[in-house]
Amino acid sequence: MSMRPRKAVIPVAGFGTRVLPASKAIPKELLTVVDRPLIHYIMEEALEAGIEHLCFVTGRGKSAIEDYFDHQYELERTLEKKNKTEILNATLESVLDAGATSFTRQQAALGLGHAVWCGRDIVGNEPFAVILPDVIIKGKPRALKEMMDRYEDGDNIIAVEEVPQDEVNKYGIIAPKGEWKDGAVEMSGMVEKPDPASAPSNFSITGRYILQPEIFDLLEKQGPGAGNEIQLTDAMATLLGQQRFKAVTFTGESHDCGSIEGFVKANIAFGLDDPKIGEDLKAYTKDRL
């Protein structure tokens, strides 16, 4: 029976070391780009793609993320009494239907692969998406929607984007198998931070995946890899020998908000296009260039 991905695993247990000290007391996923936290953009992308259930893999100090997706009745009543309808509606956007979210704990920082494995019982035996919250996508449709539109039964799909050849050593890079067609290509492998002279392509992995449930068995048996952590890439490389993997490009613009530079760039990009503050921001930045 045909089954499309209905659930997304969203790993949010990391320390956010690249944006310290901002993430010392506030989960990096709740740092705001313009007027919404990063995790709100991730939620919007998942819902746009037709995802029905969000599985957040959390860690200590991340309970505020769970609170973000719940009602705050005192705040809501106050806004209602003051007739601040627009702000109230914006606040209610993040309150999802009962049962549409799950939160499971990753007790130790054992790597992305381990974080994904923590969601195994919530996902069950069905294909699922993985969305890394460091990366937000500007534009519509966003990457996951385009991936879902290309999904066929049994596919594993990885979102990729082209990067300069001399910068491939900063990323995970896919190895194409055959020719690109309509922004998609079958994969023969993937390499983590290759030498530019020997890289199989200049298409980097962007932090959006659709995976088959067999990945969980591989992750359970897998030992530590790079950084002495259980790496998702290692398990995908093994699964690639058993199932088809496709790399697909997307039309939106990605922003790596896990770094200070990327976070600031995202605020500029989203801010310039914001209908409320965009014109003022354009004038402000123009005077300082």
N, C-alpha and C positions, 0 to 999 in steps of 0.2 A: 504494500500500500504506500502510495506517495506521501511523504511527510516533509513539510518545510520546517526550517528552524523556527521555534516559537519562543525559545528562551535565550537569554544572553548572560554570560558570566562576565562580571565587571570587577577586576581585582583592584581593591582600594586599600590594601593593608600596608603599602610601602611608607617609608619614613619621609620621603620628599626631600632627600638630602641635597638635591641640586637647587632647591629654592629656599634653603635655610638662610637666615633665621625665621623667615615668614611662616614656615611650616612647623615651627617648634611647638606652638600651642594650638594652631589651627590646621586641621587636615588640609593638605595641598589641594584636594579635590573640592574644597569649599572656598578656595581663593577665587575672587570674582574677575571675570572678563566683562567689562562695562558694569552691568547691573545684575548679572547672574553668575552663580558659581560654576566652575568647570563641569561638575557632575550634572548640572541642569542641561547643558548642551549634549552630554552623553545620553541622558534620558530622552531628549527630543529626537536624537538620531535613531535610537533604538525603536521608539514608538513609530517614527516615520517609516521605518523598514518593516513594520508589522510584528515586531517582537511583542509578546503578550506577558512575559514574566522576566523580571530583572533579578538576577542573583548576584548580590554584592558580597565579595570575599573581603572581610574587614580584619582589622587588628586592634590591639589596645590603643585607646585614645581616639578611636574613629566613630564613637557612638553618635556624634553630631550629624554624621551623614544619614544615619537612620532617622534621626529627628527631622531632618530636612524634608523627608518624604511623608511626614505625618502632619496632622492638623495642629495648629497652635490656636486653640479656641479663644484665649483672652485677646491675642493680637487680632484675630479675625473679627471678633465682636467689636473691638475698638474701632477698627477700620470701617466696619459697617455702620456704626453709630455716627461716625464723622462723615459718612457719605463719600468715602475715598474708594469708590467702586473700582477704578482702574487699578489702583495698587492692590486692592483685595483680590481681584481676578488674577493679577500677575502672581500673587502669593499662592493662590490655590492651584496654579498650573502644576506644581510639583507634588500635589496630593493625589496619588494614584489610587486606583480601585483597590478595595480590600482583597488581600491575597495576591496582588500583582507584584509584590517584592518579597525577596527572602534575603536574610543576612546570616552568613556563616563565618566562623572565625578561623583565621590562619594564625595559630599561636606563635609561630616562629617564622622569621624571614628566610625561607628556604628556596625562594626563587619563583619566577612566574609560572613555571610548569607545576610546581606544588600548589600555587594559588588556584590555578585552573582545576587541578585534581580535587581540591577541597569542595568544589561545586558538583561533584559527580552524582551524589544522591538526589540533589535537587533537579539536575538535568535529566537523569535517567538514561534510558537507551534510545536516544533520539539525537539528531543533528542539532547543533547549537552555535551561537555566535560568541565570540570573545571581543570585547571592546576595551582597549586600554585608555583610561581616562586622562592620561597625560596629553593625548592628541585630540584636539577638537577640529572639526571640519567646518569651514565657512562656505556657504553656498547651498543650493538645493537643486536636485536631490543630494543628500550627503552620501558618503561612501557606502555605508551599510545597505542603504536602499538600492543602490546600483548593484551591489553584490547579490542581494536577494533576487533582483530581477534576472540575474544570470544563473541563478542556482538551478541545478538539475540533480535528481536523486543520486545520492552517493558521492557528490562532489565535496572536496575540500577546497575552499577558496581563500586566497590571501590578497588583500588590497596592497597595491604597490604604486609608487610614483617615481618618476625619473629624477635622478640627481646628477650633478656634474661628475664626470669620470674621475676627476682627481679628489673627489670626496667620498668615494665608495667605501673607503676604509673606516668610515664613521658609522656604517649601517649594516644591517643584515641584507644581503643581496640575493635575488633569486637567479636560478639558472634556467633559461627558457628551453623548451623542447619543441622544436619546430618553429613555425612562423606565427607572428602576432596576427590576430584577426578580430577586428571590431573591438580593440582594446583588451583582448584576452589572449592568453597563451597557456598551453599546458607546461607544467614544470618538470624538470628532471632533477632538481635539487635546490639547495640554498646554502649560502656561505656567510658566516658571521665576520664582518669587517675584513674583507679580502684586500690584498695588495692591488692597487689600481691596474698594475700591469697584467695581472692574471685574473681579474674579476670576470665572472661569466656574463655579466651584464652591468648596466648602471641603473637598475630598477630596485629600489629599496622597499623593504617591508614597512608598512605604515601603522600597524597597530590595530588592524581590523581583520578578523578571521571568521570563517565559517568552517566548523570541524565536525567530523563524524565521531560518534561516541566511543569508537574503538581506541581513541587517543587516551582515554582514562586508564585502560589496562596497561598501556605502554608507560604512562606516567607513574603508575603504581610500582612498577618493577624497575624504573629507571634510577640509576645512581646519579650523584652530583656531576655536573659538567663545569663549564666556565664559571669562575668565581666561586667554585665549590657550592653551586646552587643547582637545583633541578630545573633544567632549561626546557621551555616549551619547544624551542627550535629543534632540540635533539629528538624529542618524541615525534615531531612532525617529519623530520628527516627519515625516521624509521617507518612511519606510516606511509610515507611517500612511496616506499618500495612495495606497498600492498594496495594502495588506493590512488585514484587520480587526484592530483592537485592542479588547480588553475590559479594563475596570477591575473588580476584584473586591475586596470587603471580606473580612476574616478575623476569627475569634473570639478569637484570642490577644491578649495585651498586648505591644506593642512597646516596646523600650528602646534608645535611641540611645546606645550606649556609646562613641561617638567623642568625646563631650564629658564633661568631669569630672562635671557635674551628672547627666547620664544614667547614667554609669557607677556613681556612688554610689547612685542610685535603684534601679538594677538589682540591686546587691548587697543592698539592703534588701528589695526585693520577693522575690527568690529566697531570701534568707536567712530571712525570716519564714515561708516555707512549707517550709523544709528540715526533714525529720523528725529530724535529729540536733541542730540548733542553734536551730530555730525558736522553741521555748518560752522558752529562755534569752534569745534576742534580743528577743522580745516583752516580757519582764520588764525587760530592760535599757533598751529604748527608752521603755517606759512611765514609768520613773522619771525620765526626762530630758525629758519633754514638759511 
